[in-house]
């Protein structure tokens, strides 16, 4: 026969059922919420179902027994002998009020009870912790990777700058080498200055320049026309200017009035000419 529903749950019952509940419920025996502790003796207490007998000794509950209904004298005497109490008449059952707190201390939750109570929350919590650690690791790796990429970009930019500097330096060195090579082709002393010096030397001798030649930047070769040429006077005149050295004079081949004067420009005159000063006369 199916059980019948005597009453439907009310709103308070529905609200109570909708509240989050703990996974473990703690239950207390009714005897902890009925009666008062005694120093010694025995007593009978009415419970919601049945009757409980208690034996006290030195303020502590020494023995107890429960019957579904009021025990008879034989059962009561057996309880007294088992609790070590002298036999006494069956007392009347007391009906104490309900207590708000147990009349004795109740052991608290054990670690096992706590773990069991929250075991369904422990798995999601542990999973969340693992995900948090994994996310932190991924974030750290991402930060390192981004830093490495930035470092690679900085290195590439610096390498490009260094490459540009080296290219410019090589180009400048090549240009300098070309410039130095071209400078070797330029006479160290301007020829106009040499011509002015030679003209000043030849003017007192009434001589004229017929041909002007510089086989190399430090050697001068001049064909001079003059009446009754005096090679010794020409050599002395050129040597005394301190501009020329190793002066030599040869008689001309085409005319007896022409001589060929060859001389080497002195280093001191080269230095003076390079400094921009006038050549010695």
C-alpha positions in Angstrom: 0.0 0.0 0.0 1.5 3.4 -1.1 2.1 5.9 1.6 -0.3 8.7 1.7 0.6 12.4 1.8 -0.9 13.9 4.9 0.1 17.5 4.1 1.8 19.6 1.5 5.0 21.5 2.3 4.4 25.1 3.2 6.3 28.2 2.0 8.7 28.0 5.0 9.5 24.4 4.1 10.2 25.4 0.5 12.4 28.3 1.5 14.3 26.1 3.9 14.8 23.5 1.2 16.1 26.1 -1.2 18.9 27.2 1.1 22.4 25.8 0.5 22.9 23.0 3.0 26.1 21.4 4.3 26.9 18.0 2.9 27.1 16.5 6.4 24.5 17.0 9.0 25.4 16.6 12.7 22.8 14.9 14.8 22.5 14.9 18.6 20.8 12.3 20.7 17.7 13.5 22.5 19.1 12.5 25.8 21.7 15.3 25.5 18.9 17.9 25.4 16.8 16.5 28.2 17.4 16.6 31.9 20.3 17.9 34.0 23.5 16.3 35.1 23.5 14.8 38.7 26.3 14.1 41.2 25.2 10.4 41.8 22.1 8.2 41.7 19.7 6.8 39.1 16.7 8.3 37.3 14.2 7.7 34.6 13.4 10.2 31.9 10.5 10.3 29.5 11.7 10.7 25.9 9.8 11.4 22.7 9.8 7.6 22.1 10.4 5.4 25.1 12.0 5.8 28.5 15.7 6.3 29.3 17.4 5.2 32.6 20.5 7.0 33.7 23.1 6.2 36.4 25.3 9.0 37.7 28.6 8.7 39.6 30.9 11.6 40.7 29.0 14.0 38.4 29.4 11.9 35.3 27.0 9.7 33.4 28.1 6.2 34.3 25.5 4.0 32.5 22.3 4.4 30.6 19.6 2.2 29.1 16.5 2.8 26.9 13.2 0.9 26.7 10.3 1.6 24.3 7.9 1.8 27.2 8.1 2.0 31.0 10.3 -0.9 32.2 9.1 -3.4 34.7 10.7 -4.0 38.1 12.8 -6.9 36.8 14.3 -4.8 34.0 14.9 -1.9 36.4 16.7 -4.2 38.9 18.8 -5.6 36.1 19.8 -2.0 35.1 20.7 -1.2 38.7 22.9 -4.3 39.1 24.6 -3.6 35.8 25.4 0.0 36.8 26.7 -1.1 40.2 23.9 0.6 42.1 22.1 -0.9 45.1 18.7 -2.2 44.2 15.9 0.3 44.7 12.2 0.6 43.9 11.3 1.6 40.3 11.0 5.5 40.3 8.5 7.6 38.4 9.7 8.8 35.0 10.5 12.5 34.9 9.5 14.7 31.9 12.1 17.5 31.8 11.9 20.4 29.4 14.0 20.7 26.2 17.3 22.4 26.6 18.8 24.9 24.2 22.3 23.5 24.6 23.5 19.9 25.5 24.1 19.4 29.2 27.7 18.0 28.3 30.4 19.0 25.9 30.1 17.6 22.4 33.2 16.7 20.4 33.7 19.1 17.5 34.2 18.3 13.8 37.1 16.1 13.1 39.4 16.7 10.1 37.9 13.7 8.4 34.4 15.1 8.9 35.5 18.5 7.5 37.2 16.9 4.5 34.1 14.8 3.9 31.8 17.7 4.3 33.7 19.8 1.7 34.9 17.1 -0.6 32.5 18.2 -3.3 33.9 21.7 -3.1 37.5 20.5 -2.9 37.7 19.1 -6.4 36.5 22.3 -8.1 38.7 24.3 -5.8 41.7 22.2 -6.6 40.9 22.5 -10.3 40.6 26.3 -10.1 43.9 26.4 -8.3 45.6 24.3 -11.0 44.0 26.6 -13.7 45.2 29.7 -11.8 48.8 28.3 -11.6 48.6 27.3 -15.3 47.3 30.8 -16.3 50.1 32.4 -14.2 52.7 30.3 -16.0 51.3 31.1 -19.4 51.2 34.8 -18.6 54.9 34.6 -17.5 55.9 32.7 -20.6 54.0 35.2 -22.7 55.7 38.1 -21.0 59.1 36.5 -21.6 58.2 35.8 -25.3 57.1 39.4 -25.8 60.3 40.7 -24.1 62.4 38.4 -26.4 60.6 39.6 -29.5 61.2 43.2 -28.4 64.8 42.4 -27.7 65.1 40.8 -31.2 63.7 44.0 -32.8 66.1 46.2 -30.8 69.0 44.0 -31.8 67.9 44.1 -35.5 67.6 47.9 -35.4 71.0 48.3 -33.7 72.5 46.0 -36.2 71.1 48.0 -39.1 72.5 51.2 -37.5 75.9 49.6 -37.1 75.8 48.3 -40.6 74.9 51.8 -41.9 77.8 53.3 -39.9 80.3 50.7 -41.2 79.1 51.2 -44.8 79.5 55.0 -44.4 82.9 54.5 -42.9 84.0 52.2 -45.7 82.7 54.7 -48.2 84.6 57.5 -46.5 87.8 55.5 -46.4 87.5 54.7 -50.1 86.9 58.4 -50.9 89.9 59.3 -48.8 92.1 56.9 -50.7 90.9 58.2 -54.0 91.4 61.8 -52.8 95.0 61.0 -51.6 95.7 59.3 -55.0 94.5 62.4 -56.8 96.5 64.7 -54.6 99.6 62.9 -55.5 99.0 64.0 -59.1 98.9 67.7 -58.1 102.2 69.5 -58.0 103.0 70.4 -54.4 103.9 74.0 -55.3 101.6 76.0 -57.6 103.2 76.5 -61.0 102.3 80.1 -61.1 104.4 80.7 -57.9 107.3 78.7 -59.5 107.0 80.8 -62.7 107.1 84.0 -60.7 110.2 82.8 -58.9 111.9 81.7 -62.1 111.0 85.1 -63.8 112.5 87.0 -61.0 115.7 85.0 -61.3 115.9 85.4 -65.1 114.9 89.1 -65.3 118.3 90.5 -64.4 119.9 88.3 -67.0 117.6 89.5 -69.8 116.6 85.9 -70.3 113.1 84.6 -71.4 111.4 81.3 -70.9 110.9 79.3 -74.1 109.5 76.0 -72.7 108.2 75.0 -69.2 108.0 71.4 -68.2 107.5 69.4 -64.9 108.2 65.7 -65.5 107.0 65.1 -61.9 105.6 67.2 -59.1 109.1 67.9 -57.6 111.2 68.3 -60.8 111.3 71.4 -63.0 112.7 71.6 -66.5 112.9 75.0 -68.2 114.3 76.0 -71.6 115.7 79.5 -71.4 116.8 81.8 -74.2 119.5 84.5 -73.5 122.4 86.2 -75.2 125.8 84.6 -74.4 124.4 82.1 -71.9 126.5 81.6 -68.7 125.6 78.2 -67.2 127.5 78.8 -64.0 125.7 82.1 -63.3 122.3 80.4 -63.9 123.2 77.6 -61.4 124.3 80.1 -58.8 121.2 82.3 -59.3 118.8 79.4 -58.9 120.7 77.8 -55.9 120.7 81.1 -54.0 116.9 81.3 -54.0 116.7 78.4 -51.5 113.8 77.2 -53.6 115.6 74.8 -55.9 118.3 72.2 -55.4 120.3 70.0 -57.6 120.3 72.7 -60.3 122.0 71.7 -63.7 122.3 73.5 -67.0 122.8 72.0 -70.4 123.4 73.9 -73.6 120.5 73.9 -76.0 120.6 71.6 -79.1 118.6 73.8 -81.5 120.4 77.1 -80.8 123.5 78.3 -79.0 121.4 81.0 -77.3 119.3 78.5 -75.5 120.0 76.5 -72.4 118.1 73.7 -70.5 117.8 74.3 -66.8 116.8 71.3 -64.6 116.2 71.6 -60.8 114.6 69.8 -57.9 112.2 71.7 -55.7 113.4 71.8 -52.1 111.2 70.2 -49.3 111.2 73.5 -47.4 109.6 75.3 -50.3 107.1 72.5 -50.6 106.1 73.0 -46.9 105.8 76.7 -47.3 103.7 76.4 -50.4 101.4 73.8 -48.8 101.0 76.2 -45.8 99.9 78.9 -48.3 102.8 81.2 -47.7 104.8 82.8 -50.5 107.8 80.9 -51.8 111.3 82.1 -51.1 112.8 84.4 -53.6 
